[in-house]
Amino acid sequence: MIFQWPANLVPQELAILPPSKTSGLSTSLSGFTQSVPAIRPPFRIRMEFGNLFGAEVLAWRSAMGLFEGRTNIARIPLFDLWFRANDPTIGAGAVTHSDGSAFSDGSLYLLDDLDGVTVSAVQGQRNITADFGDYGEIFQAGLYLGLGDHTYLATGVWWEGSVATIRTTPTMRKTYVDQPLKLRPSMRVGLVDDNAGELTLKTGRYGGPSLELVERFDEPLS
């Protein structure tokens, strides 16, 4: 099962750790070291929460129960609140139904992300290009982007008019064809340990938990 992370659980402290190319570093008696390459390294997320009260405590308990240890997967926003691309620019768009029609009163669907910015790339590709059109140069190195359920970190951005060449880590996890580019990505994550997510309540009323999550690529077991 894949479930949505509760909207009222927002961390006070957040660390998003980009994928590492190695999974370990061994050292011999002579001091010689050798790293072990990781074929499909994941992102990791560490979150520290302030004191949770009432409905937040219940939401936490529910989320930890839905994980069922390492069985299930949560879809979580990256909480990249301060360094996201220009929010008013992203949220200003509106689109029709798929057939080009509007609602009966003439209104359209409001957007909370880019519209019409797509990426085509092959698995393993490092640099991608995207035409941001009228949005202009709203993207820069250090921001996250989403393609489908996958998240990438931009480590370099070069502009030529409205077209951005973006260097990413990790490389493309799959092949994409006209995949919409999201500047407010979410990530599929799971617990790193079956016993993670402990919430100790002070006087039985409130508590400030912490949690470590790891990006998941597999399908949930149930």
N, C-alpha and C positions, 0 to 999 in steps of 0.2 A: 504494500500500500504506500502511496505517496500522499502526504497531507501538507496543508499550508501552515506555515509557522504563524502562531497567534499574533495578530497585529498589535496587541497591547504589551508585548514583551520586547522592549527595545533596550539593548545593552547600554550601560554608561561607559564602559571601556571595551574597545574592540580591536583585535589584531587579526588581519587577514594575511596569511602566510602564503606567498606564491609557491607554485610547484618547484620542487628541487629535482635537479637532474640525477642526483645520486641518492641512494637509500641507505648508504652506510660507508664508513671509512675504516678499513682495517689497518693495523700497524704491526709490522713484524718486529722481532727482537733487534734487528739491525736499525730500526727506525724508518724503514721504507714503508710508505703508505700506498694503498690502492683503493680507489673508490669503486663502488658497485653501481652501475647505471640503473636508473629506474625507468622502465619501459613506458609506464603510463602514470606519471606522478600526479597526485591530487593537490588541490588547494586545501588548506586547513584554516579553521576559524576558531579563535579563542574569544570568549565573551565574559565580561564581568557585569553583573547587574547590581543596581542599588536595591534597597529594601523593597520587596514585593508585598503588596497588601491585597486582601479581599479577592476581587476578580482576577488579579494578576497571579495570585497564589494558585487559584483554581485552574487558570490557563496553563501555568507551568506544570502542574500535576497532570493535566490532560495531555500535554505535549509529550512529557516523558513516558506516559502510559502508551501513547500512540506509537512511539519508537519501538516498543517491545524489545528492548535491548538493541541489538544491531540488526534486527529483522527488517524494519521499515525505514522509510526515507522522508525527510522534510524538505519542502521547497521554501527557502529562506531568502529574503532580500539581503543585499550586502550592507545595508545601513550606511551607505557612503554619502552621508547627508551634506557635508560641508564642501566636498570636492567634486560633486557631480557637475555635469555640463549644465548650462544655463536653463534652470527649470522653467521659467516663464516661456522661453522659446519653445521648449519641448511640448509644454502643455497647451500651447496656443492653437494647435491643429484640430481639425474635425474632418471626419470622413463619412461617406454614405454607406448604405448597404452594399453588399457585393455586386448587386445588379445596377448600381449607380443611383438608386432612388433614396429619398429621404423619408423621415417619419411623416405622418399625416399633417403635422403642424409645420413642416419644413425644417425641423431641427435635425442635427446630425449626431453621430457618435463622437464624443469628446475623447481626445487622446491624452495619454500620460507618458508618452515616449515619442521617439521619432516616427515619422510616416514617410514611406517611400525610399528610405536609405537601405540598400541591400548589399550583401557580400556574396561573391562566388569564389570558392577556394577549394583546393584539394587537400586531403589529409596529409599532415606533415609540413604544410606550407608555413613559413615564418612571417612573411610580409603580405598584407592584404591591402586592397584599395577599396575606397567607398566614396561615392559622390554625395556630399551633404547638401548640394543644391542651394536653395534659399536660406538654409539654416546658417550657412557661413562657417567660419572657422571656430566652431564651438567645442572642439575636441582637442585634447592635448595629452602628452605622455604622463603617465601616472594615474590615469583614469581607467576604470574597468569598462568592458563592453560585454554584451551578451549576444550569442548566436545560438538560437534554440535554447536548450537547457544547459549549455556550456558557457562558462565564464572565462574571459581572457583579460590579462593586464597589458595595457599599452606601454611598451618600454621606449618607444620612439614614434614621433608623428612628423611627417613632412607634407607640406601643402603645395599644390599647384592649382591655383584658382579655387574651385569648390571641392576638388578631389584630394582626399587625404590618403597617403600611403602610411600604413600603421604596422609597426613591428610589434609582435605579440609574444608573450610567454603565457602558457606553453605554445608550441606550434599547434596548428589546427588539429583538433581531435578527430574530425571526420571531414568528409567532403560536403560542401554546401553549394547549393545552386539558388541564387537570388534569395538568400536567407535574410530576413529583416534584422538589422543591427539595432540593438537595444543599449541605451545608455543608463538604464536602471535595471541591471540584470538581477536575476535571482539564481540561486545555486541549489542543486540537489545534494543534501548532506545527510550524514548519519552519525551516530555516536561512535566514539573510538573505543569505548569499553561498555560492556553490558551493564555495569554498575554505575555509570556516569549519571549526572543530573540530580545529585542529592540536594535536597532543600531542607535545611534545618531551620525551624521556626522558633524565634525568640518569644517566650511567654505564649507560645502557641498561636501567634498572630502574624508575624512578619519575618522575613529573612532575605538575605542577599546572596543568591547562588552564583556559581560560575559554571561554564560549560565549554568543552572543546569538541568541535565537530570536524568531520573530514568529508571532502567531496566524494560523492558516490556515482559510479558509472553503471553499475549493475541494475537489474530490475529487482524490486522488492520480492521477498519470498512469499508474501501473502497478499 
